[in-house]
Each structure stands twice: as structure tokens, then as C-alpha cells.
Amino acid sequence: MKDLVLIGPGIAGHSDSWRARTGARTAVPGTPDTLRLVDTPGRPEDIEAAHAAGLDAFHASHPLRRADFRLLTMDMDSTRITIEC
């Protein structure tokens, strides 16, 4: 599943109709001119329909979450190594 991002004048006011049209799980307005449709099937027809309506559109991967990252830290100060790197 991919998110579909729509950009165009006043698109956020049409979130319900675009959500139903694309089969998205939910619609998240960003600004009055942007709308993110979450978990769409990623069909090219959805982008074509948006372009026909005069909107810019693209498929986006889900945003990264903090849980997607891991951090490993190591200390170079060791009594076994007598020189600093």
C-alpha cells in the first residue's frame, strides 16, 4: 500500500470524495492545498484522475518512524589501546 499525495487549490476540502474514489484508509489534510490519502492501492489510474482534475499527484512511501531506526554507540577510550585514533 502506498500513500497518494494530492496538491491543488482547496483540495483539503474534498478529502471525503477523494478517499472514497481511491479506496484510501484515511485522508490527512496538510494545508488547504495538500491532501495525503493513506494506504491506497497505488493504482496509476488514481494519479491520472488527479491530473485530469488539474491536481499534482504522486505516490509516496509511508513516512519513517522513530522505531525504524537503531543507534549503536561505541567508546574509543579503551585501556587495551594505547593510542587515540
N, C-alpha and C positions, 0 to 999 in steps of 0.2 A: 504494500500500500504506500502511496505517496501523497504528499500534500499538494494541493493546487493553489497557487497564489495568483490572485486577480488584482490588477491595478487599473483604475479608471475613475473618472469623476463620479462621486456619490455611490460607489459600488457597495460600500458597507451597509447601505440602506436596503439592499436587495439580497441579503445573506440567506434568507429562508428559501427563496426561489432557486438560487444557485446551489444551495445544499441539496435540495430535492432533485435538481437536474443532474448533479454529478454523483449522487449517492454517497456524499461525504458523511462521516460520523458526526461532525460538528463544524460550525463556522466561527472563526475568530476574527473579528474586525480589528485591524491595527490602527488605522486612521480612517477618516471618512472616505478616503480614496484607495484603501487597500483592504483586501479580504483574504484570509488563509482558510482554505477548506481542508480539514484534517481527515486523513485516511480515505482518499479517493482511490478508485481502481487504477488511476494513471492512464486513462484512455486518451489517445490523440484527438478523438472527436471533441472532448471537453475543451481542449485548447483551441481547436478550430471554431467551436461555438463562441468562445470568448472573443476571439479575433473578429468574428462576424458581427459581434455586438459592439465592436470598437474598443475592446479592452486589451491590455497587455496581459499575458498569462504565461506561467511556466510551472513545471513540476519541481518540487523541492523535496529533499530528504527531510526526515524528522530532525528537529534541532537536537544538538548534542546536550546530554545531561551531565551533571557533575559525576554521576555514577559511572559514566562511560570512560572516565579517566582514572589512572592509577599513578601513584608517585612513589619512586624509590629514591631515598636519600642515603648517602654514604659519607662517612667522615674519613678524610685522608690523614688525619692525625693518628699515627699508629706508633707504638713503641718498637715494632719489628722493622719498620722502615726508618732509616736514619737520615734520609734526605727528603726535602719537600719537592713535590712535582710542580 
